[in-house]
Amino acid sequence: MNAPAPLTAWITGVGFIAPGLPDWPSARAVLRGEQPWVSAPSVLPAPAILPPAERRRASRVIKLALGIGLEAAAGADVSTLATVFSASGSDGHNCHALCEQLATDDRHVSPTRFHNSVHNAPAGYWGIATKSMAPCQVLCAFDGSFGAGLLDTLAQVALDQQATLLMAYDSEYPEPLFAKRPVPDCAGVALRLEPQASEHALARITAWTTEAPAPTWNHATLEPLRASIPALRALPLLEQLAQGHSGEVCLDYLPGLQLAVRLDVLT
């Protein structure tokens, strides 16, 4: 059998939120070595794009997904962008609160907590906020969720020839769930991918699967974040983009299967 052909698109926008890194410019500066990383809780922007009622109900993971998505989509008509939402789990705090409620004699749960707890809640809030009728996918592949989201997004761009926005993100869990799923904080990455180069293009991205092992990422400061938050498996790729280096990186994906990614950065 022939190996599947690599998938290619153009990166035209990046969004980023992580502990101590509130946006892509701050992350880019750290990845370039222009400033040190200072550990701090993730800062989640208020979802001003939502109507007031939905804004009050928005959970941490919804604020996170909208924050990175809107940053990556800056300058584009968000109502026309196809979207891919990829996360290793749903909203950790809502899941914890529901479990606490169900452990009491009063097992009536808040409808708001319930609908915010489901895995596709951020996609629903995005649709409300942007009034988008474009195609939308919601994925989960545990620790491989960033890779799964990237492959799905690239495939949509290649097949449909439509600009598509990837939002990969993860939420922390309180104890006792944290002991079993130790994600330390909210974090996420968004990439706006387009089928053709434009004046806003940052780099051409090409990806394919490989059985070759992913090399150790030599960034001692941020490696704990990359290893503990599935969405941040993207950090070696973002480092190459931030530094303006063309070449290949290999990202952790699924057991025994990695994701090879080539960037051709525009100067």
N, C-alpha and C positions, 0 to 999 in steps of 0.2 A: 504494500500500500504506500502511496505517496504521502509525505508529510503535508499537513494543511498549510496553505499559503499564509505568510505573515499578514497581519492586519495593520493598516496605515491610516493615519489622520494627522491633522494639524492642531496643535495646542494654541488656542487664542485667548485663554484666560485661566487664572489659577485662584483658588480660594483656600484659605488655611486658618485653622484655629487649633491650638494645642496649649498645654500648660506653659505659661511664660511666653507664648507666641500668639498674640491676638489676631494676627492677619498675615497675609503673604509677604508684604514688605518687611515686616519684622523677622519672619522666618528666613527670608532670602538673605537678610543681612547676617544672621547667625550662621547660615549654611555657607556663606562666603567667607566667614571668619572676620567680618568687619566689626562685630560686637559680640560679647559673650552672652551665653544663655543664662538667664536668671530664673530659677524655679519659682513658679507662682501658679495659683489656681487658674484654670481656663476662664477667660472672660468671654461671656456670651452676649452678643449684641441684642438689644431690644428689637423684636420683630415688627418694626414700624409699618411694614408693608401689609400686615394683617389688619382686618377690621377690628374695632375695639373689643368686641365680645370674644373673638378667637384669640386676640392678643393676650387677654387675661387668662385664657385656658392653656396657653402654649407652655409646654414642659421644656426642660433643659435640652433634651435631644432635638426637639423641634426648633428651638432657637439656634442650636448648633447647625442643623442642616440648612436652614434658611440663611444663616449668616455666611457659611462658606459658599453656598450656591449663588447668592446675590453678588458676592465679591467676584467670583469667577465669571459671572454673566454681565458684569458692568459694561455698559455701552451697547448691549444687545437687547432685542425685544424678547423679554423672558416669556411672553405668552406664546411664542412660536417655537421655543426650544424643546425638543424631545428630552426626556430625563431618565436617568438610571439612579436609583437610590440603593445603596449597598451597605449593610451593617451586620455585625456579627450577632447582634441581639436587639431587643427592643429597648424601651425606656426603663433603666434599672431602678430608678426611684419609684416610679409608678408600680412596677412589678413588686417591689418590696412593700409598698403601702397596701396593695391588694392582698398580698399574702398575710400581712398583719391583720387586716380586716376579716379575712376568711378564717383566721385562727380564733376569733372571738365568737361569742354567742350571737351577736348581731352580724349576719353575713350579707347584709345589704351593702353593695358597693356603689360608689359614686359613678354615675354614667360618664362624667368627664374623665375620671381616672381610668375607667375601662377603655374608652375610645382612644385615650392617649397612650395606653399600654401596648396597643397592637403594633406589629412590626411596620405596617404601612402608614402609620399616622403622619410622619413627616411628609410623605408624598401627598396625602390628602390636604394638609395645610398649605403645601406649595401650590396645589391646584386652586385652592380658595384665594390665596394671596395674589397669584399671577393671572388668574382666570385662563389658565392654559388648557387647551384641548388637544395638545400634542401628545404623541405616544409616551407612555410612562411605564417603566419596569421597576420592580422592587425585589431585591435579591438578598440572600443570606448564604454564606459559605463558611461560617465560623471564622477561624483565623485567616482563611483565604479570601475573605470578603472583598478586600481591595482588588486583588487580582481578578476575581470573578466579575466585579463591576467594570474593571477596565476592559476586559475581553468583550463583555457584552456591549459596552459603549462603542468600542472600535468596530464591532460587527455591525451595529446599527448604522454607524456613519458610513461604512463601506457599502452596505446593502441598500440603504434607503437614501444615501447621499443627502443627509439632513444633519444640520448642526445638533449636537447632543451634549447634554450637561451631565457629567458624572458627579455624584455626591456620595462619598464613602465616609462613614462616621461611626463613632462608638460612644457609649455612655457608661459611666461607672455604676457599680452596684454598692449599696450600703451593706454592712454586716447584717446577718451572717452569710448572705449570698457572696459577698466580696471574698470570703475565704475560699470559695470554689471557683470564682471568676474574678481574679484580682486585676481588673482594669482600673487604673488609679484616678482617672479623670475623663471628662469629655474631650474628644479631639476629632478632627475631620479634615478631609482633603477634597477639593472640588476641582475638576478639570473641564474646561469647555473645549470640545473637539469639533472640528469642521472638516468637511471632505476636500476642500480646496484651500490653497494658501491665500491669505488676504493681507491687507496692510497691518492687521493686528496680530498676525501669526508670530509666535515665539519660537516654535520648533516643530519639526515633523517627528511624529512618534510612530514606531513600528514595534509590534509585540508578537511573540510566539511562545509556545510552551517548550520546556526543555527538561530533561532528566538530570542535567548537570547541577551539582550543588551550588547554592548561593554562597558566594564568598562572604567572609566576615566584613561588616561595615565598620570602617575605621573612623568612627566619630564617637569617642568614648562618652562625651557629655550627653548626647541625644540617643545613644543606643538603648538605654533603658526604656525610653518612650517608644522607640520603634518595636522593641521586643514585647512590650506589655499592652500596647493598644493596636489592635489589628489594622485599623485604617492607616496607621503610620508606618506600615510596611512599605509605603510609598516613599519614605524619606530618602533612600539612596538615589532614586530617580529625581526627586525634587532638588537634591544637592547638585546633581549634574546640571539640571536646568538653571538653577540659581547661579552657578559658576560659569555658565555659558560654554560648557564642554560638550562637544559631540562625541558619541561613542555608545558602548553597550553597558548595561547594568543587568544584574540577575536578582530578581526579587523573590522572597519566600512566597509560596502560593499554597499548594496542597502537599500532604505527605508524599514524598517521592517525585513531586512534580513542581518545577519552578517556572517563573515567568521571565523570559529574556526580553529586554526592552532596549531598542536603539533610539537615541535622540540625535537628530540632526538640527543643531541650534542655528537660528538665523542671526547673523551679526549686523 
